[in-house]
Amino acid sequence: MNARSATRVSLDAESVETIVHLDERNWLVRHGRGDKAAFAELMNAYQAPMYGYLVRCGVPSASRDDVFQEIFVKIHLAAASCQPSRALRPWLFTIAANCVRNHLRDEGRRRGAGEVQADSRPSGDPGPQALAEVDETLAWLEQALPRLPLEQREVLLLGSVGGLRLQDIAAVLEIPLNTVKTLTRRARLGLAKALAEHVAGGGTGAAS
């Protein structure tokens, strides 16, 4: 099967909470037996949350498809060496986290230290004031997330987008559980403080 061509799918970055049912316990066994439908089922189940993870980690829009493809190619190639008894979801996000980390570090070296690219949120038709304020806040958060330190962003998104437990995040990132808890708390406090400053400043402009 051509894993790279299989990744040419239509992705909806807004549907990050959508998880298609997948028999995860048997997926590695089926894939190892050469079941061609197994890989397509995996992609259908994980394309939305995985792509949402890339978006919120701050992978630039021009690079997301390439990073997404790289993740699933690596999954395809590494599946034979993964024990069928291993929990599938943490294993998938271990590969994703490594790909994202490597890509962002390469991007940082190319762009220069301290520069972060944040995609602008397309504006929609004006609506009621309350909805406009919600849209503005969401747009601000999309810009604010990539400005968190990478280690804070990773733990926050592996939990909120990846749906991993704290113990699984610790295993994915190979750090102590207490470190995961500390980084998660710092990420949430950092966003809360920045959002409070944003609102106090009138709620206009990009995240600072």
Phi and psi in degrees as a GROMACS rama.xvg file:
@    title "Ramachandran Plot"
@    xaxis  label "Phi"
@    yaxis  label "Psi"
@TYPE xy
-88.0689  97.99  ASN-2
-64.8025  -33.7603  ALA-3
-66.9898  -43.3347  ARG-4
-67.8344  -27.0601  SER-5
-68.244  -17.7939  ALA-6
-85.9037  -2.07107  THR-7
-79.0736  79.0301  ARG-8
-125.48  164.524  VAL-9
-85.4037  122.686  SER-10
-114.108  140.342  LEU-11
-115.447  101.257  ASP-12
-65.8582  -18.5219  ALA-13
-79.9432  -16.835  GLU-14
-96.8706  48.1222  SER-15
-71.5089  -15.6094  VAL-16
-92.6239  -3.37732  GLU-17
-78.1226  118.327  THR-18
-122.429  113.275  ILE-19
-77.3482  139.556  VAL-20
-60.5486  133.375  HIS-21
-139.258  134.043  LEU-22
-77.1279  84.5149  ASP-23
-66.6572  -30.5632  GLU-24
-62.2061  -33.5009  ARG-25
-104.681  -2.69572  ASN-26
-63.3869  -47.6266  TRP-27
-62.5048  -36.9292  LEU-28
-64.1057  -45.8647  VAL-29
-63.865  -43.4778  ARG-30
-61.7727  -42.2634  HIS-31
-64.3412  -26.2846  GLY-32
-85.1701  -0.3509  ARG-33
86.0502  20.0975  GLY-34
-70.5525  108.189  ASP-35
-66.4726  -25.3126  LYS-36
-74.6279  -19.4733  ALA-37
-63.5881  -43.4196  ALA-38
-67.9861  -39.6896  PHE-39
-62.8802  -37.8308  ALA-40
-66.6635  -39.4058  GLU-41
-61.3609  -44.4286  LEU-42
-64.9164  -40.7739  MET-43
-61.9642  -35.2897  ASN-44
-76.9462  -31.7582  ALA-45
-117.497  -2.2591  TYR-46
-63.2078  -40.9487  GLN-47
-69.562  -51.9707  ALA-48
-65.4371  -33.5863  PRO-49
-69.5507  -41.7817  MET-50
-68.1992  -38.8518  TYR-51
-61.5431  -35.9825  GLY-52
-61.8358  -42.4751  TYR-53
-63.5306  -43.8111  LEU-54
-59.2637  -49.295  VAL-55
-79.5484  -16.132  ARG-56
-77.5392  -12.8385  CYS-57
94.5829  16.18  GLY-58
-66.7255  124.658  VAL-59
-57.642  147.051  PRO-60
-57.9923  -34.5057  SER-61
-67.7278  -18.5316  ALA-62
-107.561  -9.95484  SER-63
-61.5857  -44.3801  ARG-64
-61.023  -40.2031  ASP-65
-66.0513  -43.3232  ASP-66
-67.2716  -40.3487  VAL-67
-59.1408  -46.1481  PHE-68
-62.751  -42.4375  GLN-69
-60.1222  -41.4344  GLU-70
-59.4301  -49.2174  ILE-71
-75.3885  -28.1508  PHE-72
-64.9067  -43.2315  VAL-73
-65.8999  -37.6794  LYS-74
-60.4908  -45.948  ILE-75
-59.5288  -43.9218  HIS-76
-75.45  -32.2267  LEU-77
-88.9873  -10.5436  ALA-78
-58.9914  -35.1854  ALA-79
-64.4031  -25.8921  ALA-80
-95.0868  -1.60454  SER-81
-92.0962  133.016  CYS-82
-68.2123  132.273  GLN-83
-58.8122  -24.0346  PRO-84
-78.6322  -10.0621  SER-85
-74.7794  143.008  ARG-86
-63.4775  128.11  ALA-87
-72.7147  -46.4366  LEU-88
-60.3695  -48.7154  ARG-89
-60.9726  -35.4496  PRO-90
-64.5697  -43.0588  TRP-91
-61.4444  -43.9847  LEU-92
-76.4804  -18.4813  PHE-93
-64.0974  -46.141  THR-94
-64.0492  -44.0416  ILE-95
-62.9626  -45.0388  ALA-96
-61.8865  -40.2851  ALA-97
-65.6046  -41.8501  ASN-98
-64.213  -44.5604  CYS-99
-64.3652  -44.598  VAL-100
-60.1502  -45.7344  ARG-101
-63.4406  -41.772  ASN-102
-65.5632  -45.0749  HIS-103
-66.108  -34.7249  LEU-104
-67.7759  -40.2976  ARG-105
-63.9332  -42.2306  ASP-106
-61.6135  -41.111  GLU-107
-63.0097  -38.9121  GLY-108
-67.743  -36.1108  ARG-109
-72.8375  -38.531  ARG-110
-86.7206  -21.7195  ARG-111
103.614  148.368  GLY-112
-61.1299  138.688  ALA-113
89.9472  -12.5355  GLY-114
-94.0538  126.858  GLU-115
-123.68  130.087  VAL-116
-90.4833  127.92  GLN-117
-123.466  125.208  ALA-118
-71.1051  142.482  ASP-119
-83.7132  144.096  SER-120
-85.9916  125.454  ARG-121
-62.2887  138.615  PRO-122
-84.5231  143.947  SER-123
-105.297  -170.113  GLY-124
-67.3688  143.266  ASP-125
-65.3322  139.683  PRO-126
-127.555  -161.511  GLY-127
-58.1022  156.557  PRO-128
-57.3277  -42.5299  GLN-129
-61.9433  -44.6943  ALA-130
-65.5518  -36.6568  LEU-131
-63.1694  -40.1781  ALA-132
-66.7933  -40.2361  GLU-133
-62.9205  -46.4288  VAL-134
-59.2088  -40.8734  ASP-135
-64.9049  -41.7783  GLU-136
-65.851  -42.2368  THR-137
-63.0585  -41.5664  LEU-138
-63.0422  -40.0425  ALA-139
-63.551  -42.7688  TRP-140
-63.2808  -36.9999  LEU-141
-60.7156  -32.5585  GLU-142
-82.9643  -31.8955  GLN-143
-75.0713  -35.6168  ALA-144
-56.0544  -48.359  LEU-145
-64.6524  -12.9723  PRO-146
-86.8402  -9.80418  ARG-147
-68.3027  151.874  LEU-148
-55.2006  144.517  PRO-149
-54.6153  -42.1081  LEU-150
-66.4413  -33.1881  GLU-151
-71.7766  -41.9925  GLN-152
-60.8235  -41.8508  ARG-153
-59.6561  -51.5909  GLU-154
-67.0502  -37.7112  VAL-155
-63.7854  -44.7462  LEU-156
-79.4323  -32.6027  LEU-157
-63.1728  -30.2984  LEU-158
-82.5119  -49.3193  GLY-159
-78.4955  -38.6376  SER-160
-96.6306  -44.4293  VAL-161
-75.5324  -19.7834  GLY-162
71.3593  22.9491  GLY-163
-87.21  148.514  LEU-164
-74.174  162.499  ARG-165
-57.8074  -39.5434  LEU-166
-63.556  -38.6729  GLN-167
-69.4326  -38.3226  ASP-168
-61.8628  -41.9796  ILE-169
-59.5865  -40.9249  ALA-170
-68.9461  -41.2338  ALA-171
-61.297  -45.1601  VAL-172
-91.4596  -6.82919  LEU-173
58.4332  49.9078  GLU-174
-133.008  159.895  ILE-175
-63.819  153.096  PRO-176
-59.8637  -41.1157  LEU-177
-62.9217  -31.9433  ASN-178
-67.4523  -39.3672  THR-179
-59.9633  -45.7013  VAL-180
-62.4409  -42.3491  LYS-181
-65.149  -44.6234  THR-182
-65.9991  -38.2098  LEU-183
-63.1371  -45.3054  THR-184
-62.706  -43.1131  ARG-185
-64.0868  -39.3755  ARG-186
-63.6168  -44.8869  ALA-187
-66.4168  -42.3902  ARG-188
-64.5596  -39.6273  LEU-189
-62.7086  -43.7636  GLY-190
-66.9867  -41.3005  LEU-191
-62.8739  -43.9122  ALA-192
-64.5111  -45.3487  LYS-193
-64.5488  -38.7157  ALA-194
-66.8243  -39.5935  LEU-195
-61.6092  -41.7693  ALA-196
-66.0326  -38.0542  GLU-197
-62.7901  -45.8419  HIS-198
-67.1687  -42.5778  VAL-199
-63.3221  -28.6663  ALA-200
-84.118  5.08744  GLY-201
106.869  -4.89325  GLY-202
68.1262  30.2456  GLY-203
-123.523  153.78  THR-204
89.2893  174.048  GLY-205
-79.3066  164.946  ALA-206
-63.6983  141.839  ALA-207
